[in-house]
Amino acid sequence: MQDLTVTLIQTELFWEDISANLAMMDNKIDGIAEKTDVIVLPEMFTTGFTMNAGKLAESMNGAAVSWITAKSRQKNAHILGSVIIEEGQKYFNRLLWAQPDGGLLTYDKKHLFRMAGEHKVYSPGNSHLTVEVKGWKLRSFICYDLRFPIWVRNIANSYDAAIYVANWPGKRAPHWKLLLPARAVENQCYVIGVNRVGEDGNGLLYSGGSSIIDPLGNILYQHSDIPSIFTTTLNYDRVREYRENFAAWQDADGDAVSFFR
């Protein structure tokens, strides 16, 4: 199995300004000198975490989709992050996963953050997205999903790395830093979390903490509260050897969602 190179972009966001954020992301990605396989952007990277979907939602033919698919081809890398999409008279916090061959896959956020009223504005998704890159199985999640271990349960090693894109406020940063390693340990996989920094239009502060955790829960990378672009290479043998030597996954409860009904 080949190693996987990933790039995490931790950044401030222009509040509710799609064109400014796309221009900024364009410049940041153009500045990545290393060859990378996967580039991860934050949640709602074109707007910040806003409930103003009626004003800001795009279609799947909009500027964000056009930009991310073109940028993925240009950079010859997978690029992912979430945006606000309107489809079928509903709004979705939708992760776009652009592939270098021009393909585009999506994941709609399952768990909507009710404390901000997200569940009143957006519709939830009901299916996972797992993408294979260089033989690695990568599964994507969005922010609040991190708090729900049943939804992210790695049944029969169905994925090798979980990727979380987020707008996770600084006042709950300890939870972010606690739960990312927990998800890595219980699922025996790498965990990648990309959060934003700065202040949004509601006055909320974000402290970053973008991280990479290995399957044993070791923090391989964790950044503070300033913008950063970080590229590293993940070794698949670390996953394989741990699963072979400590095969807890074989004693898991199977389909936990069905089990607890």
KAZIPE-V84722 format. One record per pair of residues at least 24 apart in sequence whose C-alpha atoms are under 10 Angstrom apart, sorted by the first residue. I is the first residue (numbers start at 0). J is the second residue. D is the distance in Angstrom with one decimal. If there is no record, write none. Layout:
<<I	J	D> <I	J	D>>
This chain:
<<0	133	7.6> <0	134	6.4> <0	135	7.9> <0	234	8.8> <0	235	6.5> <0	236	7.9> <0	239	9.7> <1	132	9.6> <1	133	6.3> <1	134	7.2> <1	135	8.3> <1	233	9.2> <1	234	7.8> <1	235	7.1> <1	236	9.3> <2	36	9.7> <2	133	7.9> <2	134	9.2> <2	135	8.7> <2	232	6.4> <2	233	5.6> <2	234	5.0> <2	235	5.9> <2	236	8.6> <3	35	8.1> <3	36	6.5> <3	37	8.1> <3	132	8.0> <3	133	7.1> <3	134	9.1> <3	135	7.7> <3	231	8.4> <3	232	5.4> <3	233	5.1> <3	234	6.8> <3	235	7.7> <4	33	9.2> <4	34	7.8> <4	35	5.1> <4	36	5.2> <4	37	6.6> <4	38	8.9> <4	76	9.9> <4	133	10.0> <4	230	6.9> <4	231	5.6> <4	232	4.1> <4	233	6.2> <4	234	9.0> <5	33	10.0> <5	34	9.2> <5	35	5.8> <5	36	5.8> <5	37	4.7> <5	38	6.0> <5	39	7.7> <5	76	9.4> <5	77	9.4> <5	78	10.0> <5	191	9.2> <5	211	9.8> <5	229	8.2> <5	230	5.6> <5	231	5.7> <5	232	6.3> <5	233	7.6> <6	31	8.5> <6	33	9.1> <6	34	9.5> <6	35	6.6> <6	36	7.9> <6	37	6.1> <6	38	4.7> <6	39	6.2> <6	40	8.9> <6	76	10.0> <6	78	9.4> <6	191	10.0> <6	193	9.8> <6	228	6.9> <6	229	5.4> <6	230	4.2> <6	231	6.7> <6	232	8.9> <7	37	8.6> <7	38	6.1> <7	39	5.1> <7	40	6.7> <7	41	8.8> <7	164	9.9> <7	191	8.4> <7	192	8.3> <7	193	6.3> <7	194	9.1> <7	209	7.5> <7	210	8.4> <7	211	9.2> <7	227	7.9> <7	228	5.7> <7	229	5.3> <7	230	6.5> <7	231	8.9> <8	38	7.4> <8	39	6.2> <8	40	5.5> <8	41	7.4> <8	193	7.0> <8	194	8.4> <8	195	8.4> <8	209	8.4> <8	226	7.8> <8	227	6.2> <8	228	4.7> <8	229	6.8> <8	230	9.0> <9	39	8.8> <9	40	7.2> <9	41	7.1> <9	192	9.8> <9	193	6.3> <9	194	6.0> <9	195	5.3> <9	196	6.8> <9	206	9.9> <9	207	6.7> <9	208	8.5> <9	209	6.7> <9	210	9.9> <9	222	8.5> <9	223	9.6> <9	224	8.9> <9	225	7.8> <9	226	5.2> <9	227	5.2> <9	228	6.2> <9	229	8.4> <10	40	8.5> <10	41	7.9> <10	44	9.1> <10	193	9.4> <10	194	7.9> <10	195	5.2> <10	196	5.5> <10	197	7.7> <10	205	9.9> <10	207	8.1> <10	224	9.2> <10	225	7.4> <10	226	4.5> <10	227	6.6> <10	228	8.3> <11	41	9.6> <11	44	9.2> <11	47	8.9> <11	194	9.5> <11	195	5.8> <11	196	4.9> <11	197	5.1> <11	198	7.6> <11	199	8.6> <11	205	8.7> <11	207	9.3> <11	224	9.8> <11	225	8.3> <11	226	6.7> <11	227	9.8> <12	41	9.2> <12	43	9.1> <12	44	6.8> <12	45	7.4> <12	46	7.0> <12	47	6.0> <12	48	9.5> <12	195	7.4> <12	196	7.8> <12	197	7.4> <12	198	8.3> <12	199	7.6> <12	200	9.9> <13	44	8.9> <13	45	7.8> <13	46	6.6> <13	47	7.0> <13	197	9.6> <13	198	9.3> <13	199	7.9> <13	200	8.8> <14	44	9.7> <14	45	8.4> <14	46	5.5> <14	47	5.6> <14	48	8.5> <14	49	8.4> <14	198	8.9> <14	199	6.1> <14	200	5.7> <14	201	9.2> <15	43	9.6> <15	44	9.7> <15	45	7.2> <15	46	4.1> <15	47	6.3> <15	48	8.6> <15	49	7.5> <15	51	8.4> <15	52	9.9> <15	54	9.1> <15	55	7.2> <15	199	9.2> <15	200	8.1> <16	44	9.9> <16	45	6.7> <16	46	5.6> <16	47	8.6> <16	55	8.6> <17	43	9.8> <17	44	8.4> <17	45	4.7> <17	46	5.7> <17	47	9.3> <17	55	8.0> <17	56	9.9> <17	57	9.8> <17	62	8.3> <17	63	7.9> <17	82	9.6> <18	45	7.6> <18	46	9.2> <18	62	8.3> <18	63	8.8> <19	45	8.0> <19	46	9.2> <20	44	7.0> <20	45	5.1> <20	46	7.2> <20	47	9.3> <20	63	9.7> <21	45	6.4> <21	46	9.6> <21	62	8.6> <21	63	7.4> <21	66	7.5> <21	67	8.9> <22	66	9.6> <24	66	9.8> <24	67	9.7> <24	70	9.8> <25	66	8.6> <25	67	9.2> <25	70	7.7> <27	227	9.7> <27	228	8.0> <28	70	8.4> <28	71	9.9> <28	74	8.1> <28	78	9.8> <28	228	9.0> <29	70	9.2> <29	73	9.5> <29	74	8.0> <30	228	9.3> <31	74	9.3> <31	228	7.9> <31	229	9.0> <31	230	8.5> <32	230	9.5> <33	230	7.5> <33	231	9.3> <34	74	8.7> <34	75	8.8> <34	76	8.4> <34	230	9.0> <35	74	8.6> <35	75	8.3> <35	76	6.4> <35	77	8.7> <35	230	7.4> <35	231	8.4> <35	232	8.5> <36	74	9.2> <36	75	7.7> <36	76	4.9> <36	77	6.1> <36	78	8.6> <36	98	9.9> <36	99	9.4> <36	132	7.9> <36	133	8.5> <36	230	9.9> <36	232	9.3> <37	71	9.4> <37	74	10.0> <37	75	9.3> <37	76	5.5> <37	77	4.6> <37	78	5.8> <37	79	7.9> <37	96	9.8> <37	97	9.7> <37	98	9.2> <37	99	9.9> <37	132	8.5> <37	230	9.4> <38	71	9.0> <38	74	9.6> <38	76	6.9> <38	77	6.1> <38	78	4.7> <38	79	6.5> <38	80	8.8> <38	96	9.8> <38	97	9.8> <38	228	9.8> <38	229	9.7> <38	230	8.8> <39	77	8.4> <39	78	6.0> <39	79	5.2> <39	80	6.2> <39	81	9.9> <39	96	9.4> <39	162	8.2> <39	163	8.9> <39	164	7.4> <39	191	8.9> <39	192	8.7> <39	193	6.8> <39	194	9.8> <39	228	9.9> <40	78	7.6> <40	79	6.0> <40	80	4.7> <40	81	7.8> <40	94	9.9> <40	163	9.6> <40	164	6.7> <40	165	8.7> <40	192	9.7> <40	193	6.6> <40	194	8.1> <40	195	8.7> <41	79	8.4> <41	80	5.6> <41	81	6.9> <41	82	9.3> <41	94	9.7> <41	141	9.0> <41	142	9.2> <41	163	8.5> <41	164	4.8> <41	165	5.3> <41	166	6.7> <41	167	9.7> <41	192	8.8> <41	193	5.6> <41	194	5.5> <41	195	6.0> <41	196	9.7> <41	207	10.0> <41	209	9.5> <42	79	9.3> <42	80	5.7> <42	81	4.8> <42	82	6.9> <42	83	9.6> <42	92	8.4> <42	93	8.9> <42	94	7.8> <42	140	9.7> <42	141	6.7> <42	142	7.2> <42	163	8.6> <42	164	4.9> <42	165	4.5> <42	166	5.7> <42	167	9.1> <42	193	8.2> <42	194	7.5> <42	195	8.0> <43	80	7.1> <43	81	4.8> <43	82	4.4> <43	83	6.6> <43	92	7.3> <43	93	8.3> <43	94	8.4> <43	141	9.6> <43	164	8.7> <43	165	8.0> <43	166	7.7> <43	195	9.8> <44	79	9.9> <44	80	6.6> <44	81	6.3> <44	82	6.3> <44	83	9.3> <44	94	10.0> <44	164	9.3> <44	165	9.2> <44	166	9.0> <44	195	8.6> <45	80	9.3> <45	81	8.2> <45	82	6.3> <45	83	8.3> <46	81	9.9> <46	82	7.6> <46	83	8.2> <46	199	9.5> <46	200	9.9> <47	82	8.9> <47	83	9.8> <47	165	9.9> <47	166	7.5> <47	195	8.8> <47	198	9.5> <47	199	6.7> <47	200	8.2> <47	201	10.0> <48	82	9.3> <48	83	9.4> <48	92	9.4> <48	115	9.5> <48	117	9.4> <48	165	9.0> <48	166	6.4> <48	167	9.3> <48	199	7.8> <48	200	9.0> <48	201	9.3> <48	203	9.9> <49	83	9.1> <49	115	9.0> <49	116	9.9> <49	117	8.6> <49	120	9.9> <49	199	8.9> <49	200	8.4> <49	201	8.6> <50	83	9.5> <50	115	8.1> <50	116	7.5> <50	117	6.5> <50	118	9.7> <50	119	8.9> <50	120	6.5> <50	121	8.3> <51	83	9.5> <51	120	8.4> <52	83	6.7> <52	84	8.2> <52	85	8.2> <52	89	9.7> <52	90	6.8> <52	91	8.7> <52	92	9.4> <52	120	7.2> <52	121	8.1> <53	83	9.6> <53	84	10.0> <53	85	8.6> <53	89	9.8> <53	90	8.2> <53	120	8.9> <55	82	9.5> <55	83	7.0> <55	84	8.5> <55	85	9.2> <56	82	8.1> <56	83	4.9> <56	84	5.0> <56	85	5.5> <56	86	9.2> <56	89	9.8> <56	90	7.2> <56	91	8.6> <56	92	9.4> <57	82	8.3> <57	83	6.3> <57	84	4.9> <57	85	5.8> <57	86	8.7> <57	90	9.2> <57	91	9.9> <58	83	8.6> <58	84	5.6> <58	85	5.4> <58	86	6.6> <58	87	9.9> <58	90	9.7> <59	83	9.9> <59	84	6.9> <59	85	7.9> <59	86	7.9> <59	95	9.7> <60	84	9.8> <63	95	9.0> <64	95	7.5> <64	96	9.6> <64	97	8.5> <64	103	8.6> <65	97	9.9> <66	97	9.7> <67	95	7.9> <67	96	8.3> <67	97	6.2> <67	98	9.1> <67	101	9.7> <67	103	9.0> <68	95	9.1> <68	96	8.5> <68	97	5.3> <68	98	7.1> <68	99	7.8> <68	100	9.0> <68	101	6.0> <68	102	7.5> <68	103	7.0> <69	97	8.6> <69	98	9.5> <69	99	8.6> <69	100	9.9> <69	101	7.6> <70	97	8.5> <70	98	9.5> <70	99	8.5> <70	101	9.6> <71	96	9.2> <71	97	5.9> <71	98	5.9> <71	99	5.0> <71	100	8.1> <71	101	7.5> <71	102	9.3> <71	103	9.7> <72	97	8.4> <72	98	7.1> <72	99	4.4> <72	100	6.3> <72	101	6.2> <72	102	9.3> <73	99	7.7> <73	100	9.9> <73	101	9.9> <74	99	7.6> <75	99	4.9> <75	100	8.0> <75	101	9.8> <76	100	9.1> <76	132	9.9> <77	101	9.8> <77	102	9.7> <77	103	9.6> <77	130	9.9> <77	132	8.4> <78	103	9.7> <79	103	9.7> <79	104	9.3> <79	105	9.2> <79	139	8.8> <79	162	9.5> <79	164	8.5> <80	105	9.7> <80	106	9.9> <80	139	9.4> <80	140	9.8> <80	141	8.8> <80	162	10.0> <80	163	9.2> <80	164	6.4> <80	165	8.9> <80	193	9.3> <81	105	9.0> <81	106	8.6> <81	107	8.6> <81	108	8.8> <81	140	9.7> <81	141	7.8> <81	164	7.4> <81	165	8.7> <82	107	9.8> <83	107	9.9> <83	121	9.0> <84	121	9.4> <85	121	9.3> <85	122	10.0> <89	120	8.5> <89	121	7.0> <89	122	6.5> <89	123	9.9> <90	120	6.9> <90	121	4.8> <90	122	6.0> <90	123	9.1> <91	117	9.8> <91	120	8.5> <91	121	5.1> <91	122	5.5> <91	123	7.0> <91	124	8.0> <92	117	9.1> <92	120	9.7> <92	121	6.7> <92	122	7.9> <92	123	8.1> <92	124	8.8> <92	141	8.6> <93	121	9.8> <93	122	9.9> <93	123	9.4> <93	124	8.6> <93	141	8.7> <94	128	9.5> <94	139	8.1> <94	140	8.1> <94	141	7.6> <94	164	8.5> <95	139	9.9> <96	128	9.3> <96	130	8.8> <96	139	9.0> <98	130	9.7> <98	132	9.5> <104	128	7.9> <104	129	9.4> <104	130	8.5> <105	129	9.9> <105	139	9.4> <106	138	9.6> <106	139	7.4> <106	140	7.7> <106	141	8.7> <107	139	9.9> <107	140	8.7> <107	141	8.4> <108	139	9.6> <108	140	7.0> <108	141	5.8> <108	142	8.4> <108	143	8.5> <108	144	7.5> <109	140	8.3> <109	141	8.0> <109	142	9.9> <109	143	8.6> <109	144	6.7> <109	147	10.0> <109	150	8.5> <110	140	9.5> <110	141	8.2> <110	142	8.5> <110	143	6.0> <110	144	5.4> <110	145	9.0> <110	146	8.9> <110	147	8.2> <110	150	9.1> <111	141	9.3> <111	142	9.1> <111	143	6.8> <111	144	8.1> <112	142	8.8> <112	143	6.3> <112	144	9.0> <113	143	9.7> <125	150	9.8> <126	150	9.6> <127	151	8.8> <129	157	8.4> <129	158	7.1> <129	159	9.8> <129	160	9.6> <129	161	9.1> <130	158	8.8> <131	158	9.0> <131	159	9.6> <134	159	9.6> <134	235	9.5> <135	159	6.2> <135	160	7.8> <135	235	8.0> <136	160	6.7> <136	161	8.8> <137	161	6.0> <137	162	7.2> <137	188	9.8> <137	189	9.4> <137	190	9.7> <138	162	6.1> <138	163	8.8> <138	190	9.7> <139	163	6.1> <139	164	7.9> <139	191	9.5> <140	164	6.6> <140	165	8.8> <140	192	9.4> <141	165	5.9> <141	166	8.9> <141	192	9.4> <141	193	9.8> <142	166	6.6> <142	167	6.7> <142	175	9.2> <142	192	8.7> <142	193	9.1> <142	194	8.5> <143	167	8.2> <143	175	9.8> <145	174	9.6> <145	175	8.2> <145	178	6.9> <145	179	7.4> <145	181	9.7> <145	182	7.8> <145	192	9.6> <146	174	8.9> <146	175	9.0> <146	178	7.1> <146	179	9.3> <146	182	9.2> <147	178	9.7> <147	182	9.5> <148	178	9.5> <148	181	9.2> <148	182	7.2> <148	185	8.7> <148	186	9.2> <148	255	9.5> <149	254	8.8> <149	255	6.2> <149	256	6.3> <149	259	9.4> <150	255	8.6> <150	256	7.6> <151	182	8.0> <151	185	10.0> <151	186	8.3> <152	182	8.5> <152	185	8.2> <152	186	6.5> <152	251	9.5> <152	252	9.9> <152	253	9.1> <152	254	8.3> <152	255	7.5> <152	256	9.0> <153	182	9.4> <153	183	9.9> <153	185	8.4> <153	186	5.3> <153	187	8.1> <153	188	8.4> <153	248	8.4> <153	251	9.3> <153	253	9.3> <153	254	9.5> <153	255	9.9> <154	186	8.2> <154	248	7.7> <154	249	9.2> <154	251	7.6> <154	252	8.5> <154	253	6.2> <154	254	6.9> <154	255	8.6> <155	186	9.5> <155	248	6.6> <155	249	7.2> <155	250	9.7> <155	251	8.2> <155	253	7.8> <155	254	9.6> <156	186	7.8> <156	187	8.0> <156	188	8.3> <156	242	8.9> <156	248	7.3> <156	249	9.2> <157	186	9.7> <158	186	8.9> <158	187	9.4> <158	188	7.5> <158	189	9.3> <159	183	9.8> <159	186	8.8> <159	187	7.9> <159	188	5.1> <159	189	6.4> <159	190	8.7> <159	214	9.1> <159	235	8.4> <159	238	7.2> <159	239	9.1> <160	186	9.1> <160	187	8.8> <160	188	5.2> <160	189	4.4> <160	190	5.5> <160	191	7.3> <160	211	9.9> <160	212	9.5> <160	213	9.0> <160	214	8.8> <160	233	9.9> <160	235	9.9> <160	238	9.2> <161	186	9.1> <161	188	7.2> <161	189	6.4> <161	190	4.8> <161	191	6.2> <161	192	8.3> <161	211	10.0> <161	212	9.9> <162	189	8.5> <162	190	6.0> <162	191	4.7> <162	192	5.9> <162	193	8.0> <162	211	9.3> <163	190	7.7> <163	191	6.1> <163	192	4.6> <163	193	6.2> <163	194	8.4> <163	209	9.5> <163	210	9.7> <164	191	8.5> <164	192	6.0> <164	193	5.0> <164	194	6.2> <164	195	8.9> <164	209	9.2> <165	192	7.4> <165	193	6.0> <165	194	4.7> <165	195	6.9> <165	207	9.2> <165	209	9.2> <166	193	8.5> <166	194	5.5> <166	195	5.7> <166	196	8.2> <166	199	9.7> <166	203	10.0> <166	204	9.7> <166	205	7.2> <166	206	9.5> <166	207	8.5> <167	193	9.4> <167	194	6.3> <167	195	7.4> <167	196	9.0> <167	203	9.6> <167	204	9.0> <167	205	6.4> <167	206	7.9> <167	207	7.7> <167	208	9.2> <168	194	8.9> <168	195	8.7> <168	196	8.6> <168	197	9.6> <168	198	9.2> <168	199	9.8> <168	203	6.6> <168	204	5.8> <168	205	4.5> <168	206	6.7> <168	207	8.4> <169	195	9.8> <169	196	8.6> <169	197	9.5> <169	198	9.8> <169	203	8.0> <169	204	5.7> <169	205	4.5> <169	206	4.7> <169	207	7.5> <169	208	9.0> <169	224	8.8> <170	203	8.8> <170	204	7.7> <170	205	7.9> <170	206	8.3> <171	205	9.2> <171	206	9.3> <172	205	8.3> <172	206	7.0> <172	207	8.2> <172	208	7.5> <173	208	9.6> <175	207	9.6> <175	208	7.9> <175	209	9.3> <175	210	9.6> <176	208	7.3> <176	209	9.1> <176	210	8.3> <176	218	9.7> <176	221	9.0> <179	209	9.9> <179	210	8.1> <179	211	8.6> <179	212	7.2> <179	216	8.4> <179	218	9.4> <180	210	9.4> <180	211	8.9> <180	212	6.1> <180	213	8.0> <180	214	8.3> <180	215	8.2> <180	216	4.8> <180	217	7.3> <180	218	7.6> <181	212	9.5> <181	214	9.6> <181	215	9.4> <181	216	7.0> <182	212	9.3> <182	214	8.9> <182	216	8.4> <183	211	9.6> <183	212	6.6> <183	213	6.6> <183	214	5.2> <183	215	6.9> <183	216	5.8> <183	217	8.9> <184	212	9.0> <184	213	8.2> <184	214	5.5> <184	215	5.5> <184	216	5.4> <184	217	9.1> <185	214	8.5> <185	215	9.0> <185	216	9.1> <185	247	8.8> <185	248	8.5> <185	251	9.7> <186	214	7.6> <186	215	9.7> <186	242	9.9> <186	247	9.2> <186	248	7.6> <186	251	9.7> <187	213	8.3> <187	214	4.7> <187	215	7.0> <187	216	8.7> <187	237	10.0> <187	238	7.1> <187	239	9.4> <187	241	7.6> <187	242	6.8> <187	245	9.3> <187	246	9.1> <187	247	8.4> <187	248	7.5> <188	212	8.5> <188	213	6.6> <188	214	4.4> <188	215	8.0> <188	216	9.0> <188	235	9.7> <188	237	9.1> <188	238	6.2> <188	239	9.3> <188	241	9.2> <188	242	8.9> <189	213	4.6> <189	214	5.0> <189	215	8.5> <189	216	8.4> <189	217	9.6> <189	219	9.9> <189	233	8.6> <189	234	9.8> <189	235	9.4> <189	237	9.2> <189	238	7.5> <190	214	7.6> <190	216	8.9> <190	218	9.6> <191	219	10.0> <191	220	9.4> <191	221	9.9> <192	221	9.2> <193	221	9.8> <193	222	9.8> <194	222	9.7> <194	224	9.6> <195	224	8.5> <195	225	8.9> <195	226	8.0> <195	227	9.8> <196	223	8.9> <196	224	5.9> <196	225	6.3> <196	226	6.6> <196	227	9.5> <197	224	7.7> <197	225	7.8> <197	226	8.6> <213	237	7.9> <213	238	8.0> <214	238	6.3> <214	239	9.7> <214	241	7.5> <214	242	8.9> <215	241	7.9>>
